[in-house]
Amino acid sequence: MDLEPGQSARGRWHLTGEEEFFKGHFPGRPTLPGVLMVESLAQLGGIAVLADDRYAGRLPLFGGIDRARFRRQVSPGDTLDLEVTLGRLSARAGTEGQQWTVSWPARRSFSS
C-alpha cells in the first residue's frame, strides 16, 4: 500500500475465490458484488484521511458515490488495484476521487 496522509492512498485486493461472498453471489458464476468494490474504496479513503494528523481519532463517514459504473465482472483470481485521491477536506466534509483497475490476463479498467 502507498499512502500520502491527507492526500491519497493506493492499495491492492487480490480475490482468491475463498471469500465467503463468492459462495452465494452467484452460484456457478462467482462475481464480486459492486457494493464491495465501493466499500474497498471507501475504506482506503478512510485510511488516507485518518493518517493525516488533522483528522486522527475522528470518524470519517462515507456519504455517497456519484456516477459509478460497473462495466465488467470481477471474478476469483482477479486483482483490484485501488487508488483514492482526496480532494477538499474540512472539519465537516470532504471530497475524493476514486479509481480502480482490475488486473488479470485481459486487463480491464474501471473508474468512478
MMTF fields as JSON, N, C-alpha, C and O atoms, coordinates in Angstrom:
{
  "mmtfVersion": "1.0.0",
  "mmtfProducer": "UNKNOWN",
  "numBonds": 447,
  "numAtoms": 448,
  "numGroups": 112,
  "numChains": 1,
  "numModels": 1,
  "chainsPerModel": [1],
  "groupsPerChain": [112],
  "chainIdList": ["A"],
  "bondAtomList": [4, 2, 8, 6, 12, 10, 16, 14, 20, 18, 24, 22, 28, 26, 32, 30, 36, 34, 40, 38, 44, 42, 48, 46, 52, 50, 56, 54, 60, 58, 64, 62, 68, 66, 72, 70, 76, 74, 80, 78, 84, 82, 88, 86, 92, 90, 96, 94, 100, 98, 104, 102, 108, 106, 112, 110, 116, 114, 120, 118, 124, 122, 128, 126, 132, 130, 136, 134, 140, 138, 144, 142, 148, 146, 152, 150, 156, 154, 160, 158, 164, 162, 168, 166, 172, 170, 176, 174, 180, 178, 184, 182, 188, 186, 192, 190, 196, 194, 200, 198, 204, 202, 208, 206, 212, 210, 216, 214, 220, 218, 224, 222, 228, 226, 232, 230, 236, 234, 240, 238, 244, 242, 248, 246, 252, 250, 256, 254, 260, 258, 264, 262, 268, 266, 272, 270, 276, 274, 280, 278, 284, 282, 288, 286, 292, 290, 296, 294, 300, 298, 304, 302, 308, 306, 312, 310, 316, 314, 320, 318, 324, 322, 328, 326, 332, 330, 336, 334, 340, 338, 344, 342, 348, 346, 352, 350, 356, 354, 360, 358, 364, 362, 368, 366, 372, 370, 376, 374, 380, 378, 384, 382, 388, 386, 392, 390, 396, 394, 400, 398, 404, 402, 408, 406, 412, 410, 416, 414, 420, 418, 424, 422, 428, 426, 432, 430, 436, 434, 440, 438, 444, 442],
  "bondOrderList": [1, 1, 1, 1, 1, 1, 1, 1, 1, 1, 1, 1, 1, 1, 1, 1, 1, 1, 1, 1, 1, 1, 1, 1, 1, 1, 1, 1, 1, 1, 1, 1, 1, 1, 1, 1, 1, 1, 1, 1, 1, 1, 1, 1, 1, 1, 1, 1, 1, 1, 1, 1, 1, 1, 1, 1, 1, 1, 1, 1, 1, 1, 1, 1, 1, 1, 1, 1, 1, 1, 1, 1, 1, 1, 1, 1, 1, 1, 1, 1, 1, 1, 1, 1, 1, 1, 1, 1, 1, 1, 1, 1, 1, 1, 1, 1, 1, 1, 1, 1, 1, 1, 1, 1, 1, 1, 1, 1, 1, 1, 1],
  "groupList": [{"groupName": "MET", "atomNameList": ["N", "CA", "C", "O"], "elementList": ["N", "C", "C", "O"], "formalChargeList": [0, 0, 0, 0], "bondAtomList": [1, 0, 2, 1, 3, 2], "bondOrderList": [1, 1, 2], "singleLetterCode": "M", "chemCompType": "L-PEPTIDE LINKING"}, {"groupName": "ASP", "atomNameList": ["N", "CA", "C", "O"], "elementList": ["N", "C", "C", "O"], "formalChargeList": [0, 0, 0, 0], "bondAtomList": [1, 0, 2, 1, 3, 2], "bondOrderList": [1, 1, 2], "singleLetterCode": "D", "chemCompType": "L-PEPTIDE LINKING"}, {"groupName": "LEU", "atomNameList": ["N", "CA", "C", "O"], "elementList": ["N", "C", "C", "O"], "formalChargeList": [0, 0, 0, 0], "bondAtomList": [1, 0, 2, 1, 3, 2], "bondOrderList": [1, 1, 2], "singleLetterCode": "L", "chemCompType": "L-PEPTIDE LINKING"}, {"groupName": "GLU", "atomNameList": ["N", "CA", "C", "O"], "elementList": ["N", "C", "C", "O"], "formalChargeList": [0, 0, 0, 0], "bondAtomList": [1, 0, 2, 1, 3, 2], "bondOrderList": [1, 1, 2], "singleLetterCode": "E", "chemCompType": "L-PEPTIDE LINKING"}, {"groupName": "PRO", "atomNameList": ["N", "CA", "C", "O"], "elementList": ["N", "C", "C", "O"], "formalChargeList": [0, 0, 0, 0], "bondAtomList": [1, 0, 2, 1, 3, 2], "bondOrderList": [1, 1, 2], "singleLetterCode": "P", "chemCompType": "L-PEPTIDE LINKING"}, {"groupName": "GLY", "atomNameList": ["N", "CA", "C", "O"], "elementList": ["N", "C", "C", "O"], "formalChargeList": [0, 0, 0, 0], "bondAtomList": [1, 0, 2, 1, 3, 2], "bondOrderList": [1, 1, 2], "singleLetterCode": "G", "chemCompType": "PEPTIDE LINKING"}, {"groupName": "GLN", "atomNameList": ["N", "CA", "C", "O"], "elementList": ["N", "C", "C", "O"], "formalChargeList": [0, 0, 0, 0], "bondAtomList": [1, 0, 2, 1, 3, 2], "bondOrderList": [1, 1, 2], "singleLetterCode": "Q", "chemCompType": "L-PEPTIDE LINKING"}, {"groupName": "SER", "atomNameList": ["N", "CA", "C", "O"], "elementList": ["N", "C", "C", "O"], "formalChargeList": [0, 0, 0, 0], "bondAtomList": [1, 0, 2, 1, 3, 2], "bondOrderList": [1, 1, 2], "singleLetterCode": "S", "chemCompType": "L-PEPTIDE LINKING"}, {"groupName": "ALA", "atomNameList": ["N", "CA", "C", "O"], "elementList": ["N", "C", "C", "O"], "formalChargeList": [0, 0, 0, 0], "bondAtomList": [1, 0, 2, 1, 3, 2], "bondOrderList": [1, 1, 2], "singleLetterCode": "A", "chemCompType": "L-PEPTIDE LINKING"}, {"groupName": "ARG", "atomNameList": ["N", "CA", "C", "O"], "elementList": ["N", "C", "C", "O"], "formalChargeList": [0, 0, 0, 0], "bondAtomList": [1, 0, 2, 1, 3, 2], "bondOrderList": [1, 1, 2], "singleLetterCode": "R", "chemCompType": "L-PEPTIDE LINKING"}, {"groupName": "TRP", "atomNameList": ["N", "CA", "C", "O"], "elementList": ["N", "C", "C", "O"], "formalChargeList": [0, 0, 0, 0], "bondAtomList": [1, 0, 2, 1, 3, 2], "bondOrderList": [1, 1, 2], "singleLetterCode": "W", "chemCompType": "L-PEPTIDE LINKING"}, {"groupName": "HIS", "atomNameList": ["N", "CA", "C", "O"], "elementList": ["N", "C", "C", "O"], "formalChargeList": [0, 0, 0, 0], "bondAtomList": [1, 0, 2, 1, 3, 2], "bondOrderList": [1, 1, 2], "singleLetterCode": "H", "chemCompType": "L-PEPTIDE LINKING"}, {"groupName": "THR", "atomNameList": ["N", "CA", "C", "O"], "elementList": ["N", "C", "C", "O"], "formalChargeList": [0, 0, 0, 0], "bondAtomList": [1, 0, 2, 1, 3, 2], "bondOrderList": [1, 1, 2], "singleLetterCode": "T", "chemCompType": "L-PEPTIDE LINKING"}, {"groupName": "PHE", "atomNameList": ["N", "CA", "C", "O"], "elementList": ["N", "C", "C", "O"], "formalChargeList": [0, 0, 0, 0], "bondAtomList": [1, 0, 2, 1, 3, 2], "bondOrderList": [1, 1, 2], "singleLetterCode": "F", "chemCompType": "L-PEPTIDE LINKING"}, {"groupName": "LYS", "atomNameList": ["N", "CA", "C", "O"], "elementList": ["N", "C", "C", "O"], "formalChargeList": [0, 0, 0, 0], "bondAtomList": [1, 0, 2, 1, 3, 2], "bondOrderList": [1, 1, 2], "singleLetterCode": "K", "chemCompType": "L-PEPTIDE LINKING"}, {"groupName": "VAL", "atomNameList": ["N", "CA", "C", "O"], "elementList": ["N", "C", "C", "O"], "formalChargeList": [0, 0, 0, 0], "bondAtomList": [1, 0, 2, 1, 3, 2], "bondOrderList": [1, 1, 2], "singleLetterCode": "V", "chemCompType": "L-PEPTIDE LINKING"}, {"groupName": "ILE", "atomNameList": ["N", "CA", "C", "O"], "elementList": ["N", "C", "C", "O"], "formalChargeList": [0, 0, 0, 0], "bondAtomList": [1, 0, 2, 1, 3, 2], "bondOrderList": [1, 1, 2], "singleLetterCode": "I", "chemCompType": "L-PEPTIDE LINKING"}, {"groupName": "TYR", "atomNameList": ["N", "CA", "C", "O"], "elementList": ["N", "C", "C", "O"], "formalChargeList": [0, 0, 0, 0], "bondAtomList": [1, 0, 2, 1, 3, 2], "bondOrderList": [1, 1, 2], "singleLetterCode": "Y", "chemCompType": "L-PEPTIDE LINKING"}],
  "groupTypeList": [0, 1, 2, 3, 4, 5, 6, 7, 8, 9, 5, 9, 10, 11, 2, 12, 5, 3, 3, 3, 13, 13, 14, 5, 11, 13, 4, 5, 9, 4, 12, 2, 4, 5, 15, 2, 0, 15, 3, 7, 2, 8, 6, 2, 5, 5, 16, 8, 15, 2, 8, 1, 1, 9, 17, 8, 5, 9, 2, 4, 2, 13, 5, 5, 16, 1, 9, 8, 9, 13, 9, 9, 6, 15, 7, 4, 5, 1, 12, 2, 1, 2, 3, 15, 12, 2, 5, 9, 2, 7, 8, 9, 8, 5, 12, 3, 5, 6, 6, 10, 12, 15, 7, 10, 4, 8, 9, 9, 7, 13, 7, 7],
  "groupIdList": [1, 2, 3, 4, 5, 6, 7, 8, 9, 10, 11, 12, 13, 14, 15, 16, 17, 18, 19, 20, 21, 22, 23, 24, 25, 26, 27, 28, 29, 30, 31, 32, 33, 34, 35, 36, 37, 38, 39, 40, 41, 42, 43, 44, 45, 46, 47, 48, 49, 50, 51, 52, 53, 54, 55, 56, 57, 58, 59, 60, 61, 62, 63, 64, 65, 66, 67, 68, 69, 70, 71, 72, 73, 74, 75, 76, 77, 78, 79, 80, 81, 82, 83, 84, 85, 86, 87, 88, 89, 90, 91, 92, 93, 94, 95, 96, 97, 98, 99, 100, 101, 102, 103, 104, 105, 106, 107, 108, 109, 110, 111, 112],
  "secStructList": [7, 3, 3, 3, 6, 6, 6, 3, 3, 3, 3, 3, 3, 3, 7, 7, 1, 7, 1, 4, 4, 4, 4, 6, 1, 1, 6, 6, 1, 7, 7, 7, 7, 2, 2, 2, 2, 2, 2, 2, 2, 2, 2, 2, 2, 2, 2, 2, 2, 2, 6, 1, 4, 4, 4, 6, 6, 7, 7, 7, 7, 7, 7, 7, 7, 1, 1, 7, 7, 7, 7, 1, 7, 7, 7, 6, 6, 7, 3, 3, 3, 3, 3, 3, 3, 3, 3, 3, 3, 7, 1, 1, 7, 3, 3, 3, 3, 3, 3, 3, 3, 3, 3, 1, 1, 1, 7, 3, 3, 3, 3, 7],
  "xCoordList": [0.834, 0.0, 0.883, 1.871, 0.544, 1.198, 0.252, -0.957, 0.807, -0.025, 0.628, 1.796, -0.125, 0.242, -0.847, -1.917, -0.59, -1.628, -2.34, -1.704, -3.664, -4.475, -4.522, -5.16, -3.855, -3.828, -4.297, -5.195, -3.686, -4.036, -3.596, -2.815, -4.116, -3.717, -3.907, -4.81, -3.035, -3.133, -3.053, -2.272, -3.858, -3.859, -4.202, -4.527, -4.128, -4.395, -5.218, -4.957, -6.219, -7.057, -7.056, -7.651, -6.388, -6.381, -7.51, -7.596, -8.353, -9.51, -9.144, -8.916, -9.091, -8.628, -9.727, -9.442, -10.973, -12.086, -12.555, -13.62, -11.764, -12.127, -13.016, -13.537, -13.198, -14.012, -15.45, -16.005, -16.023, -17.356, -18.434, -19.328, -18.361, -19.433, -19.496, -20.55, -18.411, -18.443, -19.351, -19.831, -19.593, -20.409, -21.84, -22.443, -22.386, -23.781, -23.97, -25.104, -22.896, -23.008, -22.102, -20.966, -22.488, -23.692, -23.305, -22.227, -24.136, -23.795, -23.484, -24.265, -22.341, -21.939, -21.189, -20.545, -21.259, -20.544, -20.175, -20.796, -19.173, -18.819, -18.422, -17.603, -19.023, -18.835, -18.676, -19.434, -17.697, -17.526, -18.672, -18.843, -19.462, -20.543, -19.987, -18.987, -20.625, -20.204, -20.14, -19.271, -21.05, -21.059, -19.761, -19.321, -19.146, -17.871, -16.712, -15.734, -16.812, -15.804, -15.853, -14.818, -17.061, -17.234, -16.737, -16.063, -17.063, -16.622, -15.102, -14.531, -14.442, -12.981, -12.38, -11.376, -12.977, -12.504, -12.795, -11.964, -13.968, -14.315, -13.356, -12.93, -13.014, -12.083, -10.685, -10.018, -10.25, -8.943, -8.924, -7.932, -10.018, -10.127, -10.095, -9.485, -10.747, -10.723, -9.317, -8.953, -8.532, -7.136, -6.354, -5.586, -6.549, -5.839, -6.225, -5.371, -7.491, -7.949, -7.373, -6.805, -7.518, -7.094, -5.577, -5.094, -4.828, -3.369, -2.892, -1.736, -3.76, -3.452, -3.66, -4.738, -2.65, -2.732, -3.928, -4.454, -4.365, -5.514, -6.802, -7.73, -6.87, -8.105, -7.939, -8.868, -6.785, -6.542, -7.579, -7.873, -8.12, -9.105, -10.52, -11.439, -10.717, -12.061, -12.757, -12.156, -14.013, -14.787, -15.158, -16.143, -14.384, -14.753, -15.93, -15.895, -16.945, -18.128, -18.201, -17.93, -18.571, -18.728, -20.13, -21.108, -20.243, -21.541, -22.206, -23.395, -21.485, -22.107, -21.114, -19.939, -21.62, -20.798, -21.637, -22.805, -21.042, -21.729, -21.173, -19.98, -22.039, -21.675, -20.852, -19.976, -21.102, -20.388, -20.948, -22.159, -20.067, -20.457, -19.662, -18.457, -20.338, -19.7, -19.861, -20.923, -18.824, -18.921, -18.533, -18.889, -17.807, -17.352, -17.402, -17.41, -17.434, -17.457, -16.059, -15.065, -15.99, -14.751, -14.91, -15.879, -13.964, -14.086, -12.916, -11.92, -13.022, -11.884, -10.633, -10.688, -9.509, -8.242, -7.908, -6.758, -8.891, -8.654, -8.032, -8.153, -7.375, -6.782, -7.311, -7.255, -7.822, -8.253, -7.092, -6.629, -6.624, -5.644, -6.443, -7.066, -6.423, -7.273, -6.459, -5.306, -7.076, -6.423, -7.464, -8.499, -7.192, -8.076, -7.262, -6.175, -7.781, -7.175, -8.164, -9.297, -7.73, -8.61, -8.648, -7.629, -9.828, -9.991, -10.001, -9.131, -10.96, -11.093, -11.47, -12.416, -10.742, -11.071, -11.272, -10.519, -12.282, -12.507, -12.922, -13.011, -13.17, -13.574, -14.927, -15.22, -15.765, -17.118, -17.324, -18.175, -16.575, -16.828, -15.611, -14.657, -15.665, -14.575, -15.048, -16.165, -14.199, -14.481, -13.279, -12.162, -13.522, -12.425, -12.753, -13.92, -11.72, -11.867, -11.323, -10.312, -11.97, -11.536, -11.315, -11.929, -10.422, -10.216, -9.781, -9.025, -10.252, -9.728, -9.524, -10.258, -8.529, -8.19, -8.2, -7.696, -8.768, -8.789, -7.724, -7.72, -6.812, -5.69, -5.876, -6.048, -5.846, -5.8, -5.393, -5.136, -5.309, -4.712, -5.227, -4.43, -6.54, -7.088, -7.396, -8.459, -6.503, -6.601, -7.835, -8.07, -8.618, -9.796, -9.641, -9.027, -10.179, -10.122, -11.514, -12.417, -11.673, -12.937, -12.621, -11.561, -13.498, -13.302, -14.65, -15.679, -14.618, -15.842, -15.517, -16.396],
  "yCoordList": [-1.172, 0.0, 1.241, 1.298, 2.213, 3.522, 4.508, 4.472, 5.388, 6.317, 7.681, 7.801, 8.71, 10.102, 10.672, 11.038, 10.752, 11.169, 12.452, 13.452, 12.401, 13.552, 13.851, 14.819, 13.035, 13.295, 12.119, 12.265, 10.946, 9.812, 8.502, 8.478, 7.415, 6.076, 5.139, 5.307, 4.156, 3.099, 1.768, 1.602, 0.828, -0.495, -1.549, -1.24, -2.787, -3.913, -4.948, -5.237, -5.504, -6.549, -7.713, -7.631, -8.792, -9.991, -10.911, -11.259, -11.291, -12.138, -13.597, -13.984, -14.389, -15.77, -16.737, -17.795, -16.371, -17.276, -17.929, -18.546, -17.798, -18.352, -17.394, -17.775, -16.17, -15.186, -15.704, -16.266, -15.504, -16.041, -15.563, -16.333, -14.317, -13.779, -14.467, -14.45, -15.073, -15.749, -16.98, -17.398, -17.565, -18.78, -18.546, -19.434, -17.377, -17.138, -16.074, -15.776, -15.499, -14.374, -14.631, -14.157, -15.275, -16.026, -17.495, -17.789, -18.423, -19.841, -20.212, -19.93, -20.842, -21.236, -20.162, -20.464, -18.925, -17.824, -16.78, -15.719, -17.073, -16.17, -14.783, -14.644, -13.771, -12.38, -11.511, -11.65, -10.619, -9.661, -8.652, -7.982, -8.526, -7.535, -6.11, -5.772, -5.3, -3.918, -3.134, -2.277, -3.416, -2.696, -2.947, -2.078, -4.11, -4.38, -3.651, -3.301, -3.421, -2.594, -1.172, -0.576, -0.639, 0.705, 0.753, 1.707, -0.261, -0.32, -0.341, 0.297, -1.067, -1.119, 0.259, 0.616, 1.03, 2.396, 3.303, 4.133, 3.146, 3.964, 3.694, 4.627, 2.428, 2.103, 2.651, 3.155, 2.552, 3.095, 4.613, 5.171, 5.28, 6.722, 7.056, 8.048, 6.241, 6.446, 6.339, 7.09, 5.419, 5.277, 6.542, 7.035, 7.069, 8.284, 9.477, 10.297, 9.581, 10.681, 10.546, 11.499, 9.366, 9.17, 9.212, 9.434, 9.005, 9.08, 10.525, 10.769, 11.48, 12.906, 13.324, 13.113, 13.909, 14.301, 15.188, 15.155, 15.983, 16.874, 16.098, 16.626, 14.853, 14.079, 12.812, 12.01, 12.627, 11.442, 11.371, 12.371, 10.189, 9.993, 10.38, 10.192, 10.91, 11.284, 10.071, 9.006, 10.238, 9.187, 9.639, 10.355, 9.232, 9.622, 8.761, 7.535, 9.403, 8.703, 8.837, 9.901, 7.749, 7.733, 8.219, 7.608, 9.305, 9.913, 9.521, 9.786, 8.899, 8.502, 8.467, 8.797, 8.058, 7.963, 8.413, 8.044, 9.196, 9.692, 9.004, 8.71, 8.756, 8.267, 6.981, 6.826, 6.069, 4.786, 3.886, 3.83, 3.195, 2.239, 0.96, 1.001, -0.159, -1.453, -2.114, -2.649, -2.076, -2.476, -3.916, -4.476, -4.523, -5.886, -6.674, -6.108, -7.978, -8.884, -8.992, -9.065, -9.002, -9.262, -10.621, -10.855, -11.516, -12.914, -13.378, -12.666, -14.568, -15.124, -15.156, -15.485, -14.804, -14.753, -13.36, -13.092, -12.465, -11.092, -10.29, -10.652, -9.214, -8.306, -6.905, -6.402, -6.281, -4.885, -4.002, -4.11, -3.144, -2.122, -0.859, -0.29, -0.429, 0.661, 1.935, 1.899, 3.061, 4.35, 5.377, 5.509, 6.102, 7.159, 8.435, 8.443, 9.506, 10.828, 11.722, 11.905, 12.274, 13.134, 14.52, 15.051, 15.089, 16.458, 17.407, 17.338, 18.27, 19.255, 18.555, 17.768, 18.832, 18.308, 19.473, 20.447, 19.37, 20.363, 19.609, 18.381, 20.328, 19.692, 19.001, 18.078, 19.436, 18.887, 17.973, 17.086, 18.163, 17.373, 17.372, 18.123, 16.525, 16.46, 15.774, 15.26, 15.773, 15.096, 14.244, 14.506, 13.229, 12.4, 11.867, 11.761, 11.536, 10.887, 9.479, 9.272, 8.521, 7.141, 6.537, 6.933, 5.57, 4.817, 3.425, 3.238, 2.447, 1.112, 0.442, 0.682, -0.388, -1.145, -2.612, -2.989, -3.433, -4.861, -5.498, -5.321, -6.247, -6.84, -8.347, -9.05, -8.831, -10.247, -10.363, -9.324, -11.543, -11.658, -10.639, -10.022, -10.453, -9.397, -8.22, -8.188, -7.264, -6.172, -5.315, -4.896, -5.059, -4.208, -3.073, -3.254, -1.914, -0.771, -0.291, -0.335, 0.161, 0.712, 2.029, 2.157, 3.014, 4.246, 4.818, 4.48, 5.685, 6.368, 7.813, 8.593],
  "zCoordList": [0.0, 0.0, 0.0, 0.732, -0.796, -0.802, -0.137, -0.365, 0.685, 1.44, 1.508, 1.879, 1.149, 1.366, 2.265, 1.78, 3.575, 4.522, 4.094, 3.761, 4.111, 3.755, 2.272, 1.859, 1.455, 0.016, -0.83, -1.66, -0.619, -1.466, -0.837, 0.114, -1.389, -0.97, -2.153, -2.972, -2.214, -3.222, -2.503, -1.565, -2.944, -2.344, -3.365, -4.511, -2.947, -3.847, -3.096, -1.928, -3.783, -3.219, -4.196, -5.27, -3.822, -4.656, -4.193, -3.016, -5.112, -4.815, -5.089, -6.235, -4.039, -4.159, -4.596, -5.156, -4.341, -4.574, -3.288, -3.256, -2.22, -0.917, -0.118, 0.931, -0.59, 0.12, 0.24, -0.704, 1.398, 1.72, 0.743, 0.389, 0.308, -0.552, -1.904, -2.54, -2.367, -3.671, -3.658, -4.712, -2.486, -2.408, -2.875, -3.477, -2.612, -2.984, -4.044, -4.419, -4.534, -5.485, -6.678, -6.666, -7.599, -7.933, -8.059, -8.575, -7.61, -7.73, -9.179, -10.088, -9.374, -10.723, -11.493, -12.497, -11.045, -11.705, -10.649, -10.585, -9.824, -8.728, -9.236, -10.144, -8.626, -9.031, -7.794, -6.834, -7.812, -6.722, -6.776, -7.794, -5.704, -5.699, -5.825, -5.191, -6.625, -6.816, -5.521, -5.355, -4.605, -3.334, -2.561, -1.808, -2.732, -2.059, -2.736, -2.075, -4.035, -4.712, -4.157, -3.858, -4.024, -3.481, -2.036, -1.647, -1.243, 0.15, 0.248, 1.132, -0.648, -0.61, -0.86, -0.243, -1.749, -1.995, -0.802, -0.434, -0.203, 0.959, 2.114, 2.795, 2.341, 3.418, 3.138, 4.042, 1.896, 1.534, 1.719, 2.188, 1.351, 1.581, 3.057, 3.455, 3.875, 5.323, 5.892, 6.796, 5.372, 5.801, 5.466, 6.292, 4.254, 3.836, 4.708, 5.046, 5.072, 5.927, 7.333, 7.867, 7.934, 9.319, 9.498, 10.609, 8.43, 8.517, 8.615, 8.962, 8.315, 8.431, 9.886, 10.441, 10.498, 11.915, 12.217, 13.329, 11.244, 11.479, 11.732, 12.344, 11.268, 11.376, 12.218, 12.312, 12.822, 13.652, 14.773, 15.429, 14.977, 16.038, 15.66, 16.456, 14.48, 14.018, 13.408, 13.265, 13.053, 12.415, 11.006, 10.83, 9.999, 8.624, 8.155, 8.259, 7.651, 7.156, 5.649, 5.091, 5.0, 3.547, 3.222, 3.652, 2.474, 2.218, 0.914, 0.738, -0.005, -1.26, -2.393, -2.236, -3.539, -4.736, -5.927, -6.051, -6.782, -7.977, -9.218, -9.3, -10.166, -11.492, -11.497, -12.348, -10.585, -10.579, -11.675, -11.89, -12.355, -13.388, -13.17, -12.921, -13.264, -13.165, -14.525, -14.843, -15.308, -16.714, -16.976, -18.012, -16.05, -16.26, -14.953, -13.86, -15.101, -13.962, -13.352, -14.075, -12.034, -11.303, -10.643, -9.92, -10.889, -10.501, -9.648, -9.527, -9.053, -8.316, -9.194, -10.379, -8.579, -9.302, -9.806, -10.155, -9.851, -10.281, -9.145, -7.974, -9.499, -8.526, -8.773, -9.895, -7.727, -7.808, -7.367, -6.232, -8.243, -7.889, -7.595, -8.491, -6.355, -5.882, -5.713, -5.285, -6.054, -5.864, -5.463, -6.117, -4.391, -3.91, -3.815, -3.237, -4.378, -4.258, -3.528, -3.973, -2.412, -1.628, -2.245, -2.685, -2.268, -2.745, -1.561, -0.693, -1.529, -0.448, 0.84, 0.869, 1.899, 3.229, 4.188, 4.161, 5.027, 6.073, 7.335, 7.326, 8.399, 9.655, 9.522, 10.281, 8.562, 8.451, 7.254, 7.307, 6.184, 4.975, 4.07, 4.276, 3.076, 2.116, 0.847, 0.78, -0.138, -1.401, -1.748, -1.303, -2.542, -3.001, -4.377, -4.756, -5.119, -6.413, -6.269, -5.599, -6.881, -6.76, -8.136, -9.126, -8.158, -9.382, -9.008, -8.054, -9.752, -9.532, -10.87, -11.829, -10.913, -12.102, -11.722, -10.665, -12.577, -12.328, -13.198, -14.416, -12.57, -13.283, -13.432, -12.436, -14.622, -14.945, -16.394, -17.003, -17.01, -18.344, -19.36, -20.066, -19.446, -20.297, -19.387, -18.767, -19.295, -18.322, -18.598, -19.731, -17.551, -17.637, -16.65, -15.598, -16.959, -16.036, -15.712, -16.547, -14.502, -14.016, -13.346, -12.733, -13.436, -12.686, -12.314, -12.898, -11.335, -10.913, -10.685, -10.321]
}
